[in-house]
């Protein structure tokens, strides 16, 4: 099988979409699939401007997908896998499978982006999704996104729900926690909560620090480690200072891919205060590493509580959230961590998820 993969971000640049695309590509290549990757950084076909996509997303994305439309020889591929495709006139590519990781509509609905720019982006996106769905197949990793697609008029029965996965070999429990803590200057007896990812409005890092300030008053030997950068970094630092917990919150900044598995192994619990999510890879990595999680009460994250892998709390009520988290941290976190590892290992390894994608790609190729 010959597969063309089109993603506007791909390692070594990008985050969630890039990592998901690369993980599936690597598993498919192990299965003998001939994969060509097109992104602003290649590795096979280079289209688009990463800086333009970062600074003016809508303009950069339209430029990228316009370039994808002009790729020669696309009919030679058995299927074309597009990540968050943006074809306002409909996909001109044969046998398109569009995987929708997130939507502008969700940002508008959650109040994160009420301005005219995002309204225009959501309108263009809606037009593109409707037209792409008519000519190809759609998938998503999140029930939340599936609900968005349904709300704009796409038949949910035509959308495959395929969750994100995780490399359970790379992200696994380790016995070197104490050594890692000494390396990072964290006392052995601290309870460490870890947050990893882009510090954006959707992630609500300032609210996370606010809730942690309440936890710190109840659990004296506790530390919040925040790894990552983003537009809310400065405000989050300032919030920690104003709440008097600057000495209890560690900001690590950008961390390399090699460091990430080690960060999970030094922590006791993973924490997310997001107001909006798709299927966050960092959460799956943490669970695979044997960490229980404390997550916000939104639909894509509620499986954490349902599966016994952690605690779901309402971060919109900081005092109540701090109470519940403090009580949770006082219990035995090892049991929930073991459940988390077992849950991910049996259901969400990338090898399992990639087989589901391959089945879909083969169905599309057979229709050729």
TORGU-263785 format. One record per residue: residue in one letter; x, y, z of N, C-alpha, C, CB in turn. Coordinates in steps of 0.2 Angstrom, whole numbers, m for minus. Atoms other than C-alpha are relative to their C-alpha. Glycine has a CB too. Layout:
 residu    nx    ny    nz   cax   cay   caz    cx    cy    cz   cbx   cby   cbz
      A     X     Y     Z     X     Y     Z     X     Y     Z     X     Y     Z
...
% end
This chain:
 residu    nx    ny    nz   cax   cay   caz    cx    cy    cz   cbx   cby   cbz
      X     4    m6     0     0     0     0     4     6     0    m5     0     6
      X    m4    m7     0     6    18    m4    m5     5     3     2     2    m7
      X     4    m5    m4     0    31     8     3     7     0    m1    m2     7
      X    m2    m7     0     2    50     7    m3     3     7    m2     4    m6
      X     2    m3    m6     2    59    24     1     7     0     3    m3     6
      X    m1    m8     0    m1    78    25    m2     3     7    m5     3    m6
      X     1    m3    m6     1    87    41     4     6     0     2    m5     6
      X    m4    m6     0     5   105    44     5     1     6    m6     6     1
      X    m5     1    m4    16   100    58     3    m7     1    m2     3     7
      X    m3     7     0    28    85    60     7     1     3     0    m3    m7
      X    m7     0    m4    43    81    71     6     1    m5     1    m6     4
      X    m1    m2    m7    55    88    75    m4     7     2     7     2     1
      X     4    m6    m2    43   103    75    m7    m2     2     0     6    m5
      X     7     2    m2    25   103    83    m1    m4     6    m3    m3    m6
      X     1     4    m6    17    94    97    m5    m5    m1    m3     5     5
      X     4     6     0     1    84    98    m1    m3    m7    m7     3     2
      X     2     3     7    m4    82    79     7    m3    m3    m2     6    m5
      X    m7     3     2    15    80    75     1    m7     2     5     5     1
      X    m2     6    m3    18    67    87    m5    m6    m2     0     1     8
      X     4     5     2     2    57    83     1    m2    m7    m8     3     1
      X    m1     2     7     5    58    64     7    m5     0     1     6    m4
      X    m6     3     0    23    52    67     0    m7     3     6     4     3
      X     1     6    m4    18    38    79    m3    m5    m4    m3     1     6
      X     4     5     4     6    30    67     4    m1    m6    m7     3    m2
      X    m5     2     6    18    32    52     5    m5     2     3     7    m2
      X    m6     5    m2    32    23    61    m3    m7     1     3     2     6
      X     3     6     0    20     9    65    m2    m3    m6    m6     0     5
      X     2     2     6    13     8    48     6    m2    m4    m4     5    m4
      X    m6     2     3    31     7    41     2    m7     2     5     5     0
      X    m2     7    m3    34    m8    52    m4    m5    m3    m1     0     8
      X     5     5     3    19   m16    44     1     0    m8    m7     2     1
      X    m1     0     7    26   m13    26    m3     5    m4    m1    m7    m2
      X     3    m5     4    16     2    21     5     5    m3    m5     4     4
      X    m4    m5     3    25    14     9    m3     7     1     1    m2    m8
      X     2    m7    m2    23    31    17     4     6    m2    m1     0     8
      X    m3    m6     2    26    48    10    m3     5     4    m1     2    m8
      X     2    m6    m4    25    63    22     1     6    m3     4    m1     7
      X     0    m7     2    21    80    17    m1     5     6    m5     2    m6
      X     1    m5    m6    23    94    30     5     6    m2     2    m3     7
      X    m5    m5     1    32   111    31     7    m1     1    m2     6     5
      X    m7     2    m1    47   102    37     2    m7    m3     2     0     8
      X    m1     7     3    46    86    26    m3    m5     5     7    m1    m1
      X    m6     1     3    53    74    28     1    m2    m8     4    m6     3
      X     0     2     7    48    69    10    m2     5    m5    m5    m6    m1
      X     3    m5     4    38    83     3     0     6     4    m7    m1    m4
      X     0    m6    m4    41   101    10    m5     5    m3     7     3     1
      X     5    m5     2    26   113     8    m2     4     6    m6    m3    m3
      X     3    m4    m6    21   128    19     6     3     4    m4    m4     5
      X    m4    m4    m4    29   140    31    m1     0     7     0     8    m3
      X     1     1    m7    31   135    49    m1     7     4     5    m4     3
      X     1    m6    m4    33   153    55    m7     3    m1     6     5    m2
      X     7    m3     1    17   159    46    m5    m4     3    m1     0    m8
      X     5     4    m4     7   145    53     0     1     7     2    m8    m1
      X     0    m1    m7    13   149    70    m3     7     1     7     0     3
      X     2    m7    m2    10   168    69    m6     2    m3     6     5    m3
      X     7    m1     3    m5   169    57    m3    m7    m2     1     5    m6
      X     1     7     1   m12   152    59    m5    m1    m6    m4    m3     6
      X     5     1     5   m27   154    47     3     1    m7    m6     4     0
      X    m3    m2     6   m17   162    33     6    m6    m2     4     7     0
      X    m5     5     1    m3   149    35    m3    m7    m1     5    m1     7
      X     3     7     2   m14   134    35    m3     0    m7    m6    m1     5
      X     2     0     7   m23   140    19     5     0    m5    m4     7    m1
      X    m6     1     5    m6   142    11     2    m7     0     5     5     2
      X    m2     7     0    m1   125    16    m5    m5    m3     1    m3     8
      X     5     4     3   m17   116    11    m1     2    m8    m6     0     3
      X     0    m2     7   m17   126    m5     6    m3    m4     1     7    m1
      X    m6     3     3     1   119    m9    m1    m8     0     6     1     5
      X     1     7     0    m5   101    m4    m5    m1    m7    m4    m2     6
      X     4     1     6   m19   103   m18     4    m1    m6    m5     6     0
      X    m4    m1     7    m5   106   m31     5    m6     0     3     6    m1
      X    m5     6     1     5    90   m27    m1    m4    m6     0    m4     7
      X     1     5     6     8    80   m43     0    m7     2     6     2    m5
      X    m1     7    m1     5    62   m44    m4    m3     6     6    m2     0
      X     4     3    m5    m8    60   m30    m4    m6    m1    m4     6     3
      X     4     5     2   m18    48   m40     4    m7     1    m2     0    m7
      X    m4     6    m1    m3    35   m37    m1    m3     7     7     2    m2
      X     1     2    m7    m7    34   m19    m7    m4     1     1     6     5
      X     7     4    m2   m20    21   m12    m4     4     4     2    m6     3
      X     4    m4    m4   m25    34     1     4     6     2    m2    m4     7
      X    m4    m6    m2   m21    51     7    m3     2     7    m1     6    m5
      X     2    m2    m7   m22    55    26     2     7     2     4    m5     5
      X    m1    m7    m1   m24    73    30    m2     2     7    m4     4    m5
      X     1    m2    m7   m23    80    48    m3     7     0     6     0     4
      X     3    m6     0   m35    94    51     0     4    m7     3     5     5
      X     0    m2     7   m38    97    32    m4     7     0    m2    m5    m5
      X     3    m7     1   m43   115    27    m1     1    m8     3     6     3
      X     1    m1     7   m50   114     9    m7     3    m1     0    m7    m4
      X     7    m3     1   m64   127     7    m4    m2    m6     1     8     0
      X     3     2     6   m68   121   m10    m1    m7     0     3     3    m6
      X     1     7     0   m68   103    m5     7    m3    m2    m5    m3    m5
      X    m7     3     2   m53    91    m6     0    m3    m7     1    m6     5
      X    m1     3     6   m47    88   m23     4    m6    m1     4     6    m5
      X    m5     6     0   m36    73   m18    m5    m6     0     4     0     7
      X     4     6     1   m42    56   m22     1    m4     7     2    m4    m6
      X     0     5    m6   m47    44    m7     3     3     6     5    m6    m2
      X    m2    m4    m6   m45    57     7    m3    m3     6    m2     7    m1
      X     2     2    m7   m46    52    25     2     6     4     3    m6     3
      X    m1    m6    m4   m47    68    36     0    m2     7    m4     6    m2
      X     0     1    m7   m42    66    54    m1     7     4     6    m4     3
      X     1    m7    m4   m49    81    65     2    m1     7    m8     2    m1
      X    m2     0    m7   m40    84    81    m3     5     4     8     1    m1
      X     3    m6    m4   m48   100    86    m4     4    m5     5     4     4
      X     4    m4     4   m60   113    79     0     7     3    m7    m2    m1
      X     1    m7    m2   m61   132    79    m7     1     3     1     5    m6
      X     7    m1    m3   m79   130    83     0    m1     8    m5    m5    m3
      X    m1     2    m7   m74   122   100     3     6     4     4    m6     1
      X    m3    m5    m3   m64   137   104    m5     6     1     6     3    m4
      X     5    m5     0   m78   149   100    m5    m2     6    m4     1    m7
      X     6     2    m5   m91   139   110     3     0     7    m2    m8    m1
      X    m3     0    m7   m79   138   126     2     7     2     6    m4     0
      X    m1    m7    m2   m77   157   125     8     2     0    m2     1     7
      X    m7    m1     1   m58   156   121     2     5    m5     4    m6    m1
      X    m2    m4     6   m58   165   105    m7     3    m3     3    m4    m5
      X     6    m3     2   m73   176   103     1     6    m6    m4     4     6
      X    m1    m6     4   m65   189    91    m2    m2    m8     7     2     0
      X     2     1     7   m69   191    72     5    m5    m4     0     6    m3
      X    m5     4     3   m53   182    67    m2    m8     1     7     1     3
      X     2     7    m1   m59   165    75    m6    m1    m3     1    m1     7
      X     6     2     3   m76   167    69     0    m1    m8    m5     6     1
      X    m1     1     7   m70   169    51     3    m7    m1     5     5    m3
      X    m4     7     0   m58   153    54    m5    m5     1     5     0     5
      X     5     6    m1   m73   143    61    m5     0    m6    m4     2     6
      X     5     0     5   m84   148    46     4    m4    m6    m2     7    m3
      X    m4     3     6   m70   143    33     1    m8     2     7     3    m1
      X    m1     7    m2   m67   127    43    m6    m4    m1     2    m1     8
      X     7     4     1   m86   122    43    m1    m2    m7    m5     4     3
      X     1     1     8   m86   124    24     4    m6    m2     1     7    m4
      X    m4     5     2   m71   114    22    m2    m7     3     7     1     3
      X     1     6    m3   m76   100    34    m6    m3    m4    m2     0     7
      X     6     3     3   m93    98    26     1    m3    m7    m6     6    m1
      X    m2     2     7   m86    97     8     5    m6     0     3     6    m4
      X    m4     6     0   m72    85    13    m4    m6     2     6     2     6
      X     4     6    m2   m85    74    22    m4    m3    m6    m4     2     6
      X     4     2     5   m95    73     6     5    m5    m5    m2     5    m4
      X    m4     4     4   m80    66    m4     5    m5     3     5     5    m4
      X    m5     4    m3   m69    57     8    m3    m3     7     6     3     1
      X     2     3    m7   m69    49    26     3     5     5     3    m7     1
      X    m2    m4    m6   m67    58    43     1    m5     6    m5     6     1
      X    m1     3    m6   m60    52    59     2     5     5     6    m5     0
      X    m2    m5    m6   m57    60    76     2    m5     6    m6     5     2
      X    m2     3    m6   m49    55    92    m4     1     6     7     1     2
      X     4    m3    m5   m62    64   103    m7     0    m1     3     7     2
      X     7     0     0   m80    62   107    m2     8     0    m3    m3     6
      X     2    m7     0   m80    81   110     0     3    m7     5     4     4
      X     0    m2     7   m74    84    92    m5    m3    m4     7    m2    m3
      X     5     4     4   m86    71    85    m7     4     1    m1    m7     3
      X     6    m4    m2  m100    81    94     0     7    m4    m1     2     7
      X    m1    m6     4   m93    97    85    m2    m1    m7     7     3     1
      X     2     2     7   m94    88    68    m7    m1    m1     4    m6    m2
      X     8     1     1  m112    83    71    m3     6     0    m2    m5     6
      X     4    m6    m1  m117   100    76     0     4    m6     3     4     6
      X    m1    m4     6  m111   107    59    m4    m4    m6     7     2    m2
      X     3     3     5  m121    94    50     3    m6    m3    m2     5    m6
      X    m3     6     3  m110    79    47    m3    m6     4     8     0     1
      X     3     6    m3  m118    62    50     5    m3     5    m2    m5    m5
      X    m5     3    m5  m109    55    66     1    m7    m2    m2     0     7
      X    m1     7     2  m111    37    58     5     0    m5    m7    m2    m2
      X    m5     0     5   m99    42    45     7     2     2    m2     5    m6
      X    m7    m2    m3   m85    47    57     2    m5     4    m1     7     4
      X    m3     6    m4   m73    34    64     3     3     6     5    m4    m4
      X    m3    m2    m6   m69    37    82     6    m4     2    m5     0     6
      X    m6     3    m2   m51    32    84     5     4     5     4    m2    m7
      X    m4    m4    m5   m42    37   100     7     1    m2    m1    m3     7
      X    m8     0     0   m24    43   101     3    m5     4     2     7     3
      X    m3     5    m3   m12    31   107     7     2     3     2    m6    m5
      X    m6    m1    m3     5    30   116     5    m6    m1    m2     1     8
      X    m5     5     0    21    21   115     2    m2     7     7     3    m3
      X    m1     3    m6    20    10   130     7    m3     2    m5    m5     1
      X    m7     2    m2    38     4   129     4     6     2     3    m3    m6
      X    m4    m6    m1    45    22   129    m3     3     7     0     5    m5
      X     3    m3    m5    33    28   142    m3    m5     5    m6     5    m2
      X     2     5    m4    33    16   156     3     1     7     4    m7    m2
      X    m3    m2    m7    36    16   175     7    m2     1    m4    m4     6
      X    m7     2    m1    54    16   181     1     1     7     4     5    m4
      X    m2     0    m7    63    14   197     5     5     2     3    m7     2
      X    m5    m5    m1    74    29   196    m2     7     3     4     1    m6
      X     3    m6    m2    63    42   204     4     4     5    m7    m2     4
      X    m4    m4    m4    74    47   218     6     3    m3     2    m5     6
      X    m6    m3     4    89    49   207    m2     6    m4     4    m5    m4
      X     2    m6     4    79    60   195    m2     6     4    m6    m3    m4
      X     1    m6    m4    73    71   209     6     3     3    m5    m3     6
      X    m6    m4    m2    90    74   215     3     4    m5     5    m5     3
      X    m3    m4     6    95    79   198    m4     6    m1    m1    m5    m7
      X     4    m6     1    81    91   197    m1     4     6    m7    m2    m2
      X     1    m4    m6    83    97   215    m6     0     4     2     7    m2
      X     6     0    m3    67    91   221     1    m6     6    m6    m3    m5
      X    m1     4    m6    67    83   239    m4    m7    m1    m3     3     6
      X     3     7     1    63    64   240    m7     0     3     4    m5     3
      X     6     0    m4    48    67   252    m5     4    m3     1     1     7
      X     5    m5     3    39    80   241    m5    m4    m4     3     5    m4
      X     5     3     4    22    75   233     0     5    m6    m7     0     3
      X    m1    m4     6    25    81   215    m6    m1    m5     7    m2    m4
      X     5     0     5    11    86   203     3     3    m6    m6     4     2
      X    m4    m1     6    17    87   185    m6     3    m5     4    m5    m3
      X     4    m3     6     9    98   171     5     1    m6    m4     6     1
      X    m5     0     5    17    96   154    m4     2    m7     4    m6    m1
      X     3    m2     6    12   105   138     0     8    m1    m8    m2     0
      X     0    m7     1     9   122   130    m4     4     5    m3     1    m8
      X     3    m5    m5     4   136   142    m5     4    m4     5     3     4
      X     5    m4     4   m11   142   132    m7     1     4    m2    m4    m7
      X     6    m2    m4   m28   149   137    m4    m7     1    m4     5    m4
      X     4     6     0   m36   132   133     2    m5     6     1    m4    m6
      X    m2     5    m5   m25   123   146    m1     4     7     8    m1    m1
      X     2    m4    m7   m29   137   160     6    m1     5    m6    m3     3
      X    m6     1    m5   m11   136   168    m1     5     6     6     2    m3
      X     1    m4    m6   m16   151   179    m5    m2     5    m2     7    m2
      X     5     4    m5   m31   142   186     3    m6     3    m6    m2    m4
      X    m4     6    m3   m20   127   189     4     3     6     4    m3    m5
      X    m4    m3    m5    m8   138   199    m5     2     6     4     6    m2
      X     5    m2    m6   m23   145   209    m3    m5     4    m6     4    m4
      X     3     6    m3   m30   128   213     6    m3     4    m3    m5    m5
      X    m6     3    m4   m12   122   218     1     4     6     6     0    m5
      X    m2    m4    m6   m10   137   230    m5    m3     6    m2     7    m2
      X     4     2    m5   m25   130   239     2    m7     3    m7    m1    m2
      X    m2     7    m2   m18   112   239     7     1     4     2    m4    m7
      X    m6    m1    m4    m1   119   245    m1     2     7     4     6    m3
      X     2    m2    m7   m10   126   260    m2    m6     4    m5     5     0
      X     3     6    m3   m17   109   264     5    m6     0    m6    m2    m3
      X    m5     5     0    m3    98   259     7     3     0    m1    m5    m7
      X    m6    m4     0    13   106   265     6    m2    m4     3     0     7
      X    m6     2     4    26    95   256    m3    m2    m7     3    m7     4
      X     2     1     6    19    97   239     3     5    m5    m8     1    m1
      X    m3    m4     5    27   104   223    m4    m1    m7     7    m1    m1
      X     3     0     7    19   109   206     6     1    m5    m6     5    m1
      X    m5    m1     5    31   106   191    m4     1    m6     5    m6     0
      X     3    m2     6    26   115   175     5     0    m5    m4     7     0
      X    m5     0     6    35   110   159    m3     2    m6     3    m7     0
      X     3    m2     6    32   119   143     0     8     0    m7    m2    m1
      X     0    m7     1    31   136   136    m7     2    m4     6     3    m5
      X     6    m2     3    17   147   128    m2     7     2    m6    m5     2
      X     2    m7     0     8   163   127    m2     2     7    m6     2    m4
      X     2    m2    m7     2   162   146     5    m1     5    m6    m4     1
      X    m5     2    m4    19   158   153     1     6     5     6    m1    m3
      X    m1    m6    m5    22   176   160    m5     1     5     1     6    m5
      X     5    m1    m5     5   177   167    m1    m5     5    m7     1    m4
      X     0     6    m5     6   160   175     6     1     6     1    m6    m3
      X    m5    m1    m4    23   165   183    m3     6     5     6     2    m3
      X     2    m5    m5    15   181   190    m5    m2     4    m3     6    m5
      X     6     2    m5     0   172   197     3    m4     6    m5    m5    m4
      X    m4     4    m6    12   160   207     3     5     5     5    m4    m3
      X    m3    m5    m5    21   176   214    m6     3     4     3     5    m4
      X     6    m4    m3     4   185   218    m3    m5     5    m5     3    m5
      X     4     5    m5    m3   169   227     5    m2     5    m2    m6    m4
      X    m4     2    m5    13   167   237     3    m7     0    m2     1     7
      X    m2     7     1    18   150   230     5    m1    m5    m6    m5    m2
      X    m5     0     5    32   155   218     6    m5     2     3     7     0
      X    m5     5    m2    44   144   229    m2    m7     0     2     2     7
      X     3     7     0    32   129   227    m2    m2    m7    m6    m1     4
      X     1     1     7    30   130   208     6     0    m4    m6     5    m3
      X    m6     0     4    44   125   197    m2     0    m8     4    m7     1
      X     1    m1     7    44   131   179     6    m2    m4    m1     8    m2
      X    m5     3     3    55   120   168     1     3    m7     0    m7     0
      X    m1    m2     6    52   129   152    m1    m6    m5     6     4    m1
      X     0     6     6    54   119   135     4    m5     2     2     3    m6
      X    m4     6    m1    60   102   138     0    m4    m6    m4    m5     6
      X    m1     4     6    67    90   125    m4    m6     0     7    m1    m1
      X     4     7     0    58    74   119     4    m5     4     0    m2    m7
      X    m4     5    m4    72    64   127    m1     1     8     7     1    m1
      X     1    m1    m7    68    72   144    m7    m2     3     1     7     2
      X     7     1    m2    49    69   144    m1    m6     4    m4     1    m6
      X     1     6    m4    49    51   149     2     0     7     2    m6    m3
      X    m3     0    m7    60    55   164    m4     5     4     7     3    m1
      X     4    m4    m4    49    69   170    m6    m4     3    m3     6    m4
      X     6     4    m2    34    57   171     3    m4     6    m3    m4    m5
      X    m2     4    m5    45    46   182     2     3     6     6    m4    m3
      X    m1    m4    m7    49    59   195    m6     2     3     5     6    m1
      X     6    m3    m3    31    64   198    m4    m5     4    m4     3    m6
      X     4     4    m3    18    57   209    m7     0    m3    m1     2     7
      X     6    m1     3     3    63   199     0     5    m5    m6     3     6
      X     1    m4     6    m2    71   183    m6     5     1     0    m3    m7
      X     5    m4    m1   m13    86   182    m2     5    m6     1     5     6
      X     2    m4     6   m23    95   169    m6     4     2    m2    m4    m6
      X     6    m4    m2   m35   110   172    m3     3    m7     3     6     4
      X     3    m2     7   m40   112   153    m7     1     0     2    m5    m5
      X     7    m1     1   m56   120   148    m2    m3    m7    m2     7     0
      X     2     3     6   m55   112   131     6    m5    m2    m1     5    m6
      X    m5     5     2   m46    96   125    m3    m4    m6     2    m4     6
      X     2     5     4   m46    84   111     1    m7     3     4     0    m7
      X    m2     6    m3   m37    68   115     8     1     2    m1    m7    m5
      X    m7    m2    m1   m21    74   124     5    m5     1     0     4     6
      X    m5     5     0    m6    64   121     4     0     7     5     1    m6
      X    m4     0    m6     3    70   137    m4    m4     5     1     7     2
      X     4     4    m5   m11    63   148     1    m8    m1    m7     2    m1
      X    m1     7     2    m9    46   139     7    m2     2    m2    m2    m7
      X    m7     2    m1    10    46   141     0     0     8     4     6    m2
      X    m1     0    m7     8    50   160    m4    m6     3    m4     6     3
      X     4     6    m2    m5    36   162     4    m6    m1    m7     0    m3
      X    m4     6     2     6    24   153     7     0     4     3     1    m7
      X    m6     0    m4    21    29   164    m2    m2     8     3     7     0
      X     2     2    m6    11    24   179    m2     5     5     5    m4     3
      X     2    m6    m4     5    41   185    m8     0     0     3     6    m2
      X     7    m1     0   m13    43   191    m1     8    m2    m3    m1     7
      X     1    m7     2   m21    60   185    m5     3     3    m1     0    m8
      X     5    m4    m2   m31    74   191    m2     4    m6     2     4     7
      X     2    m3     6   m41    81   177    m6     4     1    m1    m5    m6
      X     6    m4     0   m54    94   173    m6    m4    m2     1     7    m4
      X     6     4     2   m72    89   171    m3     2    m6    m6     2     6
      X     2    m1     6   m74    90   153     0    m7    m4     5     5    m4
      X     2     7     2   m80    75   142     6    m4    m3    m5     1    m6
      X    m6     4     2   m63    70   134     4    m3     5     4     4    m5
      X    m5     2    m6   m55    68   151    m4    m4     5     3     6     3
      X     4     3    m6   m69    60   161     1    m8     0    m8     0    m1
      X    m2     7     0   m63    42   156     5    m1     6     3    m2    m6
      X    m5     1    m5   m49    45   169    m4    m2     7     4     7     2
      X     4     2    m6   m62    44   183    m4    m6    m1    m5     6     2
      X     4     6     1   m73    31   175     5    m7     0    m3     0    m7
      X    m4     6     0   m58    19   173     4    m1     7     5     1    m6
      X    m4     1    m7   m51    22   191     7     2    m1     0    m7     2
      X    m7    m2     1   m35    30   184     1     7     3     1     1    m8
      X    m1    m6    m4   m37    46   194    m7     4     2     4     5    m5
      X     6    m4    m3   m49    60   199    m2     6    m5     3     4     7
      X     3    m6     5   m60    72   189    m3     5     5    m6    m3    m4
      X     2    m6    m4   m63    89   197    m2     6    m4     6     2     5
      X     3    m6     3   m72   105   193     5     6     2    m7     2     2
      X    m5    m5    m1   m58   118   191    m3     7     0     6     0    m5
      X     4    m7     0   m71   132   190    m2     1     7    m6    m1    m4
      X     1    m1    m7   m73   130   209     7    m2     3    m6    m5     3
      X    m7     1    m2   m55   132   215     0    m3     7     4     6     0
      X     0     2    m7   m59   130   234    m2    m8     0    m4     4     4
      X     2     6     0   m68   114   231     5    m5    m3    m7    m1    m3
      X    m6     4     4   m55   107   218     6    m1     5     2     4    m6
      X    m6     0    m5   m41   111   231    m2    m5     5     2     6     3
      X     2     5    m5   m51   101   244     1    m7    m2    m7     2     3
      X     1     7     3   m54    86   233     7    m3    m2    m4     0    m6
      X    m7     2     2   m36    86   226     4    m2     6     3     5    m4
      X    m4     1    m6   m28    87   243    m2    m7     4    m1     6     5
      X     2     7    m3   m39    72   250     3    m5    m4    m7     0     0
      X    m2     5     4   m34    62   235     7    m1     0    m2     2    m8
      X    m7     1    m1   m16    65   237     2    m3     6     4     7    m1
      X    m2     3    m7   m16    59   255    m1    m7     0    m5     3     5
      X     1     7     0   m22    42   249     6    m4    m4    m6    m1    m4
      X    m6     4     3   m11    28   241    m1     1    m8    m1    m8     2
      X     0    m1     7    m8    34   223     3    m6    m4     4     6    m2
      X    m3     6     4     1    18   218    m5    m4    m3     4    m4     5
      X     5     5     3   m15     8   215    m3     3    m6    m6    m1     6
      X     2    m3     6   m22    21   203     5     0    m5    m2     7     2
      X    m6     0     5    m5    22   195     0    m7    m4     6     2     3
      X     0     7     3    m6     3   192    m6    m1    m5     0    m5     5
      X     6     1     4   m23     4   185     1     4    m6    m7     3     4
      X    m1    m4     5   m18    18   174     4    m3    m6     3     7     2
      X    m4     4     5    m4     8   166    m3    m5    m3     6    m2     4
      X     4     6     3   m15    m7   164    m5     2    m6    m3    m4     5
      X     5    m2     5   m28     3   155     3     2    m6    m4     6     3
      X    m3    m2     6   m17    11   143     4    m5    m4     5     6     1
      X    m4     5     3    m6    m4   139    m5    m5    m4     4    m4     5
      X     4     5     3   m21   m15   135    m4     3    m6    m5    m3     4
      X     5    m3     5   m31    m2   124     3     5    m5    m5     3     4
      X    m2    m6     4   m20    12   118     7     0    m2    m1     6     4
      X    m7     1     3    m3     6   112    m1     2    m7     3    m7     1
      X     0    m2     7     1    14    96    m1    m5    m5     6     5    m2
      X     0     6     4     3    m3    88    m8    m2    m1     4    m6     3
      X     7     1     0   m16    m6    92    m3     5    m4    m3    m1     7
      X     4    m6     3   m22    11    86     2     0    m7     2     7     3
      X    m3     0     7   m11    10    70    m4    m5    m4     7    m1    m1
      X     4     5     4   m20    m6    65    m7     2    m2     0    m7     4
      X     7    m3     1   m37     3    66     1     4    m6    m3     3     6
      X    m1    m4     6   m30    16    54     1    m4    m6     5     5     2
      X    m2     4     6   m23     3    42    m6    m3    m2     5    m5     2
      X     6     3     3   m40    m6    41    m4     6    m4    m4    m2     6
      X     4    m5     4   m48    11    36     3     2    m6    m1     6     5
      X    m3    m2     6   m35    15    24    m1    m5    m6     8     1     1
      X     1     5     5   m37    m2    16    m7     0    m3     2    m7     3
      X     6     0     2   m55     0    15    m1     5    m6    m5     2     6
      X     0    m5     5   m53    16     5     4    m2    m6     3     7     3
      X    m4     3     6   m40     8    m6    m4    m5    m4     7    m3     2
      X     4     5     3   m52    m6   m10    m5     3    m4    m3    m5     5
      X     5    m4     4   m65     7   m16     2     3    m6    m3     5     5
      X    m3    m3     5   m53    13   m28    m2    m4    m7     7     0     0
% end
